[in-house]
Amino acid sequence: MIAGIDVTLRCDECGGSGRVLSGHPNDPFAQAINCQAGCDNGEVTHFDELTTLEDAIKDYPTAIRLQVVAPFSKWNR
């Protein structure tokens, strides 16, 4: 049994670029700024409590990365 999985997805707000325009795309003064959605270089990671990696693959087909998080025990200190 695993504790869960860290699921990394492409940020919806910036499309995975990590940058967004500060104004309208047709505005000549619009500037590219860092994404304000809390992503890390265009990637968003969240924890999902799942029982198997196979479930995560089915639930998140567009995931960039899936990382199994082992349950805490006295053996992995």
N, C-alpha and C positions, 0 to 999 in steps of 0.2 A: 504494500500500500504506500502511495506517495502522498506527501502533504499537499501538493498542488503543482501548478505550472506557471512560470512567468511567461506571459504572452507578449511578444513585441510586434506591433502593427505600425503601418505607415500612418502618419498623422493626417487626419481628414482635412484639417484647416489649411495646411501648407502643401498638401500632396506629397509629403516626404522630402521636400527641399530644405526645410528649416527656415525658409524666408517667405514673406508675404509682402504685397504692395501696400504702402501706407495710404494710398488714395485710389481713385478710379483708374483702371488700366489705360484709358485714353488721356488722362491728365499728364502733360509733359513734366510736371513737377513731382509726380508720384515717385517714391523711393522704395527700394526693397529694404525691409527691416527684418529683424529676427522674429520668428513666429511667436505670438503671444499666447498660444494655446497650451503652453507648458510642455512642449515636446523637447526631445533631446536630439538635435540635428535631424529633425524630420521623423523621428521614431517615438512612439508612445508605448511604454511597458506597463502592464498591470498584472496582478496576481489573480489567478482563477483556481478555485479549489476543485480539482477534478480527480478522478480516481485512476485514469489511465492516459497514456500519451495518445493512444488511438482516438479517444474521445476528443482530445484537444485538436488533433488533426482534422477531425470531422467538423468541429465547431468553429474553427478558425482557418478556413482554407487559404486565406490571403495573408496569413502570418509570415512575417519576415524571419522570426526566430521563436522557437519554443524551447524552454529550458526547464527541466524537471527540478523541483525544489524538494529535496529529501526531508523527511520529518526529523526533528531534532531527537537525538538519542545520546546516550552516554558514549557511543562509539564514534561519533563525528565531532568531537570537541576539539 
